[in-house]
Amino acid sequence: MKQKLLLTERGQVQNIELTDVTVIDAGNPIIIDQYYCGAPNACPPTKVGVKISNVLYSEMHGTSTSDIALNFNCSENVACTDIKLNNIDLRSSTRGEKVSSSCNNAFGEAIGTFTLQWIDKVDQMKNPRWGKC
């Protein structure tokens, strides 16, 4: 479930719901990337961006081929807000390996249960309101 937005774009994306999703051997199964540029170093720095808010990921399960199963890479200028994670179960495609998360300037809440090996953010994600991650 990828949402990639070019750095130079403006506007907003809101009220998105992704429910009852099964992913099999997906690279980065959950990703919001406001720094997507298409090619490394191809986009100049900018203070504009797309405002992402009110996004629900619910009842998602499956496997990830990448180490990072959840990646919220939100702009320092235009944060991602009101992101909700509900009953997420993502595991590595490789037996015995763990998956992790990465987040930058994202705000929201975790509801329900999670099976995902969180790096650095585990205490925030266990709380009903995790705030900035």
N, C-alpha and C positions, 0 to 999 in steps of 0.2 A: 504494500500500500504506500506508494511513493508520491510525495507532493514536492516537486522541484520548481522553484520560481527563479527566474533570472534576476540578478542583482539590480538591473536597471529598470525593472518593471515597477509600476505603482498600482495602488488599488487595494482591494481587500478580498479575502477568502474567508467565509464564515458559514456556520451552521452545516458542517459536514458530519455525517454519521456513517461509520464503517462497522457493520454488525454481522455476526455469524460468518466469520471469514476463516477459512482453512488455508494455510500456506505450506507448501511442500518444497523443501530445498530452495528457499528464497534467499537471495542476498539482501541483507538489510530489510527484513519484512515490514518494519514500521519506520518510516523516515519522513521528516519534514526538513528540507534543506533550503534555507533562504539565501545561501551563498552559492547556489548552483550557477555555473557559468558556461557550461558546455565544454570548455577546454581550460586547462590550467593557465592562470595568469592572463586570461583573455579579456576580462572585464575590469575596468578601472574602479577604484574605490568610489563609493557613493553614499549619500545620506538618505536616499529614497529607498523604498521597499514596499513589499506587499504585506499588509496587516493580516495575520492569520489568527482567527479566534473561534471559540465554540466548536471544537473538534472532538468527536467521541470515537474512540476505538473500543469496541465491546465484543465480548465472546470471540476472541481471536485465539487460534491455536495452530500449532504446526512446528516446522523445523526451519532452521536458518543455516545456510552454508557459510555465512560470514560470522566473525567473532562478535560483531556489534549487531544485535537483533533489533534494537530500538535506538534511533538516532534523531534527536531534535536539535538541529543546528540553526538556531534562530538569530537574526540580525541584532547587533548591539543597538542599532537605531530604531528598529521596529520589532519588538519582542513578539513571541507567540504567547497568546493568553487563552485561558479557559480551556485547556486541553484536558480531556478526561480519559482515563484508562480503566476499563471495567472487565474483570475476569480475563486476563491475558495469560496464556500458557505457550511460551515459545522455548524451544530447546535446540541444541546443536544437531545438525545433520550427522556429525561425526560422533560415534559412540564414545562416551567418556569425556568429551570436550564440553566446556561451558560457554555460554553466550553472555554478553554484557550489554550495557547501555552507554550512551554518550549524550549529554545534553548541554546546550549553551543558550542562556537567556530564554528559557521556556517556563511558563507558569501554568499550574493546573492542579488536578486532584486525582488520586488513585482511589478506586472503589472496588470492593470485592477482592478476589484472590489473584495472586500473581505467581507464576513459575518462570522466573527469569533471573539469571545471576547478575545482579546489579553491581556496578563498580562505582565506588565513591558515594552514590546517591541512595544506598539501601535504606538508611534511616529516614530520609525524606519521603521515599516512595512508600514506606510502610504506614506513614501517617495519612489520615483521610485527606488532609490538605497539605500538599507538599510544597506549595509555593514555587519559588524559583528553583530550577534545577540547573 
